[in-house]
Amino acid sequence: MTMIPAPDDLAFRDRFEAGLVAPAQFDHRAHLRLAFVYLCEGPVDAAMTRMRAALQAFLARNGVPADKYHETLTASWLMAVQYFMDKATSAASFNGFLKQDDRLLDTRIMLTHYRKDTLFSDAARAAFVAPDLQAIPPAQ
């Protein structure tokens, strides 16, 4: 289902990209919200390019080493958000989207797709590694 982000979701994206979101404010839910906005605005590959750039800029701005960025987690969560967006009915906001199915809030969900040692490997941090337990359903 194609969704249009709410004005407050777009404002969150703008604040994040402008460096106005502090690290303490950028929790799992905020990551999902940013992914949601990027996916509302384009396909997974375009959202991935934007998400990668935004996260890497966020790390640099906050003095966090660049190797803290995790390519596999970023890509996998984008695919998961897209999957749930495809299943959802239209929602007026990120919060409305989450109310339909809040399983994305479970930070352990990727461990149903990856073995822990695979997901948290240096290889998975540096480049996308495909799930080794269960595929993430593709976008429709």
MILO-797909 format. One line per field, with one value per atom (N, C-alpha, C): residue number from 1; residue in three letters; x, y, z. Coordinates in nm, 3 decimals. Example, Ala and Ser with C-alpha at 12.3 -4.5 7.8 and 13.67 -1.06 7.14 Angstrom:
BEGIN
nr	1  1  1  2  2  2
rest	ALA  ALA  ALA  SER  SER  SER
X	1.319  1.230  1.320  1.285  1.367  1.290
Y	-0.569  -0.450  -0.330  -0.225  -0.106  0.003
Z	0.780  0.780  0.780  0.708  0.714  0.787
END
This chain:
BEGIN
nr	1  1  1  2  2  2  3  3  3  4  4  4  5  5  5  6  6  6  7  7  7  8  8  8  9  9  9  10  10  10  11  11  11  12  12  12  13  13  13  14  14  14  15  15  15  16  16  16  17  17  17  18  18  18  19  19  19  20  20  20  21  21  21  22  22  22  23  23  23  24  24  24  25  25  25  26  26  26  27  27  27  28  28  28  29  29  29  30  30  30  31  31  31  32  32  32  33  33  33  34  34  34  35  35  35  36  36  36  37  37  37  38  38  38  39  39  39  40  40  40  41  41  41  42  42  42  43  43  43  44  44  44  45  45  45  46  46  46  47  47  47  48  48  48  49  49  49  50  50  50  51  51  51  52  52  52  53  53  53  54  54  54  55  55  55  56  56  56  57  57  57  58  58  58  59  59  59  60  60  60  61  61  61  62  62  62  63  63  63  64  64  64  65  65  65  66  66  66  67  67  67  68  68  68  69  69  69  70  70  70  71  71  71  72  72  72  73  73  73  74  74  74  75  75  75  76  76  76  77  77  77  78  78  78  79  79  79  80  80  80  81  81  81  82  82  82  83  83  83  84  84  84  85  85  85  86  86  86  87  87  87  88  88  88  89  89  89  90  90  90  91  91  91  92  92  92  93  93  93  94  94  94  95  95  95  96  96  96  97  97  97  98  98  98  99  99  99  100  100  100  101  101  101  102  102  102  103  103  103  104  104  104  105  105  105  106  106  106  107  107  107  108  108  108  109  109  109  110  110  110  111  111  111  112  112  112  113  113  113  114  114  114  115  115  115  116  116  116  117  117  117  118  118  118  119  119  119  120  120  120  121  121  121  122  122  122  123  123  123  124  124  124  125  125  125  126  126  126  127  127  127  128  128  128  129  129  129  130  130  130  131  131  131  132  132  132  133  133  133  134  134  134  135  135  135  136  136  136  137  137  137  138  138  138  139  139  139  140  140  140
rest	MET  MET  MET  THR  THR  THR  MET  MET  MET  ILE  ILE  ILE  PRO  PRO  PRO  ALA  ALA  ALA  PRO  PRO  PRO  ASP  ASP  ASP  ASP  ASP  ASP  LEU  LEU  LEU  ALA  ALA  ALA  PHE  PHE  PHE  ARG  ARG  ARG  ASP  ASP  ASP  ARG  ARG  ARG  PHE  PHE  PHE  GLU  GLU  GLU  ALA  ALA  ALA  GLY  GLY  GLY  LEU  LEU  LEU  VAL  VAL  VAL  ALA  ALA  ALA  PRO  PRO  PRO  ALA  ALA  ALA  GLN  GLN  GLN  PHE  PHE  PHE  ASP  ASP  ASP  HIS  HIS  HIS  ARG  ARG  ARG  ALA  ALA  ALA  HIS  HIS  HIS  LEU  LEU  LEU  ARG  ARG  ARG  LEU  LEU  LEU  ALA  ALA  ALA  PHE  PHE  PHE  VAL  VAL  VAL  TYR  TYR  TYR  LEU  LEU  LEU  CYS  CYS  CYS  GLU  GLU  GLU  GLY  GLY  GLY  PRO  PRO  PRO  VAL  VAL  VAL  ASP  ASP  ASP  ALA  ALA  ALA  ALA  ALA  ALA  MET  MET  MET  THR  THR  THR  ARG  ARG  ARG  MET  MET  MET  ARG  ARG  ARG  ALA  ALA  ALA  ALA  ALA  ALA  LEU  LEU  LEU  GLN  GLN  GLN  ALA  ALA  ALA  PHE  PHE  PHE  LEU  LEU  LEU  ALA  ALA  ALA  ARG  ARG  ARG  ASN  ASN  ASN  GLY  GLY  GLY  VAL  VAL  VAL  PRO  PRO  PRO  ALA  ALA  ALA  ASP  ASP  ASP  LYS  LYS  LYS  TYR  TYR  TYR  HIS  HIS  HIS  GLU  GLU  GLU  THR  THR  THR  LEU  LEU  LEU  THR  THR  THR  ALA  ALA  ALA  SER  SER  SER  TRP  TRP  TRP  LEU  LEU  LEU  MET  MET  MET  ALA  ALA  ALA  VAL  VAL  VAL  GLN  GLN  GLN  TYR  TYR  TYR  PHE  PHE  PHE  MET  MET  MET  ASP  ASP  ASP  LYS  LYS  LYS  ALA  ALA  ALA  THR  THR  THR  SER  SER  SER  ALA  ALA  ALA  ALA  ALA  ALA  SER  SER  SER  PHE  PHE  PHE  ASN  ASN  ASN  GLY  GLY  GLY  PHE  PHE  PHE  LEU  LEU  LEU  LYS  LYS  LYS  GLN  GLN  GLN  ASP  ASP  ASP  ASP  ASP  ASP  ARG  ARG  ARG  LEU  LEU  LEU  LEU  LEU  LEU  ASP  ASP  ASP  THR  THR  THR  ARG  ARG  ARG  ILE  ILE  ILE  MET  MET  MET  LEU  LEU  LEU  THR  THR  THR  HIS  HIS  HIS  TYR  TYR  TYR  ARG  ARG  ARG  LYS  LYS  LYS  ASP  ASP  ASP  THR  THR  THR  LEU  LEU  LEU  PHE  PHE  PHE  SER  SER  SER  ASP  ASP  ASP  ALA  ALA  ALA  ALA  ALA  ALA  ARG  ARG  ARG  ALA  ALA  ALA  ALA  ALA  ALA  PHE  PHE  PHE  VAL  VAL  VAL  ALA  ALA  ALA  PRO  PRO  PRO  ASP  ASP  ASP  LEU  LEU  LEU  GLN  GLN  GLN  ALA  ALA  ALA  ILE  ILE  ILE  PRO  PRO  PRO  PRO  PRO  PRO  ALA  ALA  ALA  GLN  GLN  GLN
X	0.085  0.000  0.089  0.061  0.135  0.083  0.176  0.138  0.205  0.141  0.196  0.229  0.354  0.389  0.316  0.283  0.217  0.316  0.265  0.355  0.453  0.409  0.502  0.609  0.576  0.677  0.781  0.734  0.826  0.912  0.853  0.929  1.036  1.004  1.104  1.221  1.190  1.295  1.381  1.317  1.392  1.482  1.430  1.511  1.629  1.602  1.710  1.819  1.779  1.876  1.951  1.889  1.954  2.042  2.046  2.130  2.067  1.935  1.866  1.807  1.838  1.794  1.917  1.911  2.023  2.031  2.150  2.164  2.068  2.046  1.956  1.811  1.777  1.641  1.626  1.736  1.729  1.734  1.623  1.610  1.555  1.522  1.472  1.348  1.256  1.132  1.163  1.258  1.296  1.361  1.443  1.499  1.386  1.288  1.174  1.097  1.079  1.006  1.078  1.209  1.285  1.275  1.287  1.271  1.134  1.030  0.893  0.882  0.935  0.927  1.000  1.122  1.197  1.126  1.063  0.990  0.860  0.801  0.684  0.723  0.847  0.892  0.959  0.984  1.048  1.065  1.114  1.133  1.247  1.255  1.352  1.495  1.535  1.674  1.704  1.611  1.629  1.626  1.535  1.527  1.657  1.714  1.839  1.952  1.960  2.064  2.049  1.927  1.901  1.926  1.883  1.899  2.047  2.121  2.266  2.333  2.305  2.368  2.328  2.201  2.153  2.217  2.226  2.285  2.435  2.503  2.647  2.675  2.593  2.608  2.580  2.478  2.443  2.561  2.622  2.737  2.852  2.883  2.993  2.967  2.844  2.806  2.819  2.799  2.800  2.928  3.032  3.161  3.165  3.075  3.071  3.152  3.236  3.316  3.228  3.275  3.199  3.167  3.252  3.228  3.114  3.052  2.932  2.812  2.817  2.712  2.706  2.584  2.564  2.478  2.541  2.472  2.361  2.389  2.289  2.167  2.189  2.074  1.993  2.060  1.990  1.904  1.964  1.890  1.777  1.806  1.705  1.585  1.610  1.498  1.418  1.485  1.411  1.321  1.374  1.293  1.175  1.198  1.091  0.983  1.024  0.927  0.846  0.913  0.841  0.742  0.781  0.691  0.564  0.582  0.466  0.385  0.450  0.377  0.291  0.345  0.270  0.146  0.155  0.043  -0.061  -0.021  -0.108  -0.212  -0.317  -0.410  -0.353  -0.410  -0.360  -0.356  -0.251  -0.237  -0.201  -0.250  -0.229  -0.096  -0.023  0.102  0.180  0.305  0.385  0.316  0.265  0.197  0.075  0.001  -0.114  -0.074  0.037  0.092  0.128  0.198  0.238  0.121  0.013  -0.105  -0.166  -0.143  -0.199  -0.126  0.003  0.083  0.214  0.230  0.346  0.464  0.465  0.575  0.710  0.713  0.839  0.909  0.836  0.896  0.983  0.971  1.051  1.191  1.289  1.425  1.488  1.430  1.486  1.433  1.344  1.280  1.381  1.492  1.590  1.657  1.651  1.710  1.622  1.505  1.425  1.469  1.547  1.596  1.744  1.818  1.964  2.009  2.112  2.182  2.256  2.265  2.326  2.469  2.548  2.688  2.698  2.600  2.598  2.563  2.455  2.405  2.505  2.575  2.665  2.811  2.832  2.968  3.020  3.151  3.212  3.168  3.154  3.110  2.971  2.879  2.743  2.737  2.829  2.835  2.882  2.977  3.039  2.958  2.887  2.812  2.690  2.591  2.469  2.498  2.448  2.454  2.310  2.278  2.142  2.109  1.982  1.940  1.982  2.021  2.063  1.969  1.858  1.756  1.625  1.577  1.449  1.454  1.416  1.418  1.322  1.359  1.266  1.176  1.045  0.955  0.980  0.981  1.009  0.892  0.928  0.824  0.734  0.608  0.513  0.505
Y	-0.118  0.000  0.124  0.216  0.341  0.429  0.486  0.573  0.709  0.810  0.945  0.983  1.023  1.057  1.183  1.184  1.299  1.414  1.536  1.652  1.638  1.581  1.569  1.462  1.361  1.263  1.327  1.411  1.483  1.581  1.645  1.739  1.663  1.542  1.460  1.429  1.388  1.361  1.484  1.599  1.723  1.756  1.740  1.766  1.669  1.542  1.444  1.479  1.506  1.537  1.667  1.759  1.885  1.874  1.756  1.737  1.785  1.796  1.848  1.739  1.614  1.502  1.449  1.453  1.408  1.255  1.200  1.055  0.989  1.050  0.992  0.986  1.070  1.071  0.974  0.922  0.838  0.691  0.645  0.506  0.420  0.296  0.203  0.257  0.309  0.363  0.477  0.563  0.674  0.622  0.518  0.455  0.408  0.341  0.291  0.406  0.512  0.628  0.689  0.701  0.755  0.661  0.532  0.434  0.446  0.460  0.475  0.594  0.708  0.829  0.806  0.754  0.730  0.632  0.530  0.432  0.490  0.585  0.654  0.735  0.781  0.871  0.799  0.669  0.599  0.451  0.378  0.233  0.200  0.074  0.028  0.069  0.054  0.087  0.236  0.321  0.466  0.499  0.435  0.457  0.412  0.303  0.254  0.354  0.410  0.510  0.629  0.676  0.791  0.758  0.640  0.599  0.584  0.520  0.502  0.637  0.729  0.861  0.937  0.929  1.000  0.944  0.812  0.750  0.777  0.770  0.797  0.943  1.034  1.175  1.196  1.127  1.133  1.087  0.976  0.926  1.027  1.078  1.174  1.300  1.351  1.473  1.457  1.334  1.310  1.245  1.244  1.194  1.044  0.971  0.825  0.764  0.667  0.605  0.552  0.570  0.530  0.381  0.299  0.155  0.112  0.208  0.180  0.154  0.210  0.188  0.040  -0.013  -0.156  -0.171  -0.206  -0.216  -0.321  -0.439  -0.545  -0.510  -0.458  -0.418  -0.308  -0.211  -0.102  -0.155  -0.235  -0.290  -0.383  -0.467  -0.564  -0.495  -0.393  -0.321  -0.245  -0.189  -0.123  -0.223  -0.342  -0.445  -0.486  -0.497  -0.535  -0.427  -0.302  -0.193  -0.193  -0.211  -0.215  -0.330  -0.446  -0.561  -0.527  -0.468  -0.434  -0.320  -0.229  -0.123  -0.184  -0.282  -0.348  -0.420  -0.472  -0.544  -0.452  -0.331  -0.239  -0.173  -0.128  -0.041  0.100  0.192  0.328  0.383  0.458  0.519  0.665  0.749  0.893  0.936  0.842  0.876  0.750  0.768  0.656  0.589  0.668  0.610  0.530  0.579  0.506  0.375  0.379  0.258  0.156  0.199  0.107  0.049  0.126  0.077  -0.045  -0.058  -0.172  -0.302  -0.292  -0.410  -0.359  -0.378  -0.319  -0.416  -0.526  -0.622  -0.561  -0.457  -0.392  -0.332  -0.305  -0.246  -0.347  -0.474  -0.577  -0.577  -0.528  -0.517  -0.653  -0.759  -0.893  -0.962  -0.897  -0.961  -1.009  -0.941  -0.982  -1.115  -1.151  -1.279  -1.398  -1.370  -1.477  -1.501  -1.409  -1.418  -1.451  -1.414  -1.431  -1.503  -1.583  -1.632  -1.512  -1.508  -1.393  -1.368  -1.477  -1.458  -1.409  -1.439  -1.387  -1.238  -1.205  -1.067  -0.969  -1.012  -0.920  -0.939  -0.997  -1.016  -0.887  -0.879  -0.765  -0.760  -0.877  -0.882  -0.822  -0.853  -0.801  -0.652  -0.606  -0.462  -0.386  -0.441  -0.371  -0.379  -0.490  -0.509  -0.595  -0.586  -0.663  -0.813  -0.884  -1.029  -1.079  -1.170  -1.223  -1.304  -1.307  -1.387  -1.533  -1.593  -1.733  -1.826  -1.772  -1.855  -1.853  -1.736  -1.719  -1.590  -1.596  -1.477  -1.372  -1.247  -1.137  -1.128  -1.134  -1.133  -1.010  -1.028  -0.916  -0.817  -0.696  -0.594  -0.639  -0.602  -0.644  -0.544
Z	0.000  0.000  0.000  -0.088  -0.090  0.023  0.096  0.207  0.188  0.243  0.239  0.383  0.409  0.547  0.594  0.722  0.784  0.796  0.805  0.820  0.936  1.050  1.163  1.135  1.054  1.014  0.922  0.831  0.741  0.820  0.920  1.004  1.083  1.129  1.197  1.104  0.980  0.882  0.860  0.845  0.822  0.941  1.063  1.183  1.190  1.158  1.162  1.061  0.939  0.834  0.862  0.936  0.971  1.095  1.154  1.273  1.401  1.403  1.520  1.610  1.580  1.664  1.737  1.869  1.952  1.953  1.973  1.979  2.079  2.192  2.292  2.243  2.146  2.090  1.973  1.923  1.803  1.842  1.894  1.937  1.823  1.855  1.753  1.683  1.759  1.701  1.604  1.641  1.553  1.425  1.435  1.315  1.223  1.281  1.202  1.138  1.213  1.160  1.041  1.051  0.938  0.818  0.842  0.734  0.670  0.751  0.702  0.607  0.649  0.566  0.433  0.440  0.316  0.225  0.282  0.201  0.145  0.214  0.159  0.036  0.035  -0.070  -0.188  -0.175  -0.286  -0.258  -0.356  -0.341  -0.244  -0.208  -0.108  -0.144  -0.270  -0.305  -0.286  -0.323  -0.302  -0.153  -0.080  0.065  0.132  0.084  0.142  0.120  0.002  -0.027  0.067  0.084  0.171  0.317  0.359  0.499  0.533  0.446  0.468  0.484  0.391  0.395  0.522  0.558  0.678  0.805  0.814  0.932  0.941  0.828  0.830  0.866  0.817  0.853  1.002  1.053  1.195  1.281  1.243  1.319  1.317  1.198  1.185  1.266  1.259  1.330  1.481  1.528  1.671  1.720  1.636  1.676  1.702  1.638  1.653  1.540  1.570  1.463  1.349  1.227  1.108  1.108  1.172  1.170  1.263  1.330  1.410  1.316  1.195  1.096  1.060  1.046  1.018  0.893  0.783  0.653  0.654  0.709  0.705  0.789  0.909  0.991  0.924  0.867  0.800  0.685  0.599  0.484  0.528  0.626  0.672  0.735  0.815  0.875  0.770  0.671  0.562  0.490  0.462  0.396  0.484  0.614  0.705  0.712  0.721  0.723  0.594  0.481  0.353  0.349  0.399  0.403  0.483  0.601  0.683  0.620  0.551  0.481  0.370  0.299  0.192  0.245  0.366  0.427  0.489  0.522  0.597  0.507  0.572  0.503  0.511  0.440  0.441  0.584  0.613  0.745  0.727  0.817  0.807  0.868  0.930  0.994  1.027  1.070  1.117  1.237  1.330  1.446  1.404  1.306  1.255  1.189  1.119  1.058  1.166  1.270  1.377  1.454  1.466  1.538  1.469  1.339  1.266  1.298  1.328  1.360  1.421  1.549  1.616  1.632  1.558  1.570  1.533  1.453  1.417  1.538  1.644  1.763  1.839  1.807  1.872  1.808  1.880  1.826  1.798  1.852  1.832  1.707  1.634  1.520  1.414  1.399  1.298  1.335  1.464  1.504  1.465  1.408  1.348  1.204  1.150  1.013  1.005  1.108  1.110  1.237  1.223  1.340  1.399  1.531  1.598  1.550  1.537  1.495  1.351  1.267  1.131  1.132  1.201  1.201  1.261  1.365  1.433  1.394  1.278  1.227  1.163  1.151  1.082  0.936  0.875  0.734  0.718  0.810  0.802  0.832  0.913  0.942  0.818  0.746  0.633  0.504  0.482  0.357  0.386  0.300  0.323  0.315  0.416  0.420  0.422  0.334  0.326  0.452  0.489  0.605  0.590  0.703  0.698  0.774  0.825  0.889  0.811  0.783  0.715  0.635  0.510  0.424  0.477  0.458  0.485  0.364  0.384  0.268  0.181  0.050  -0.039  -0.045  -0.086  -0.109  -0.221  -0.213  -0.316  -0.428
END
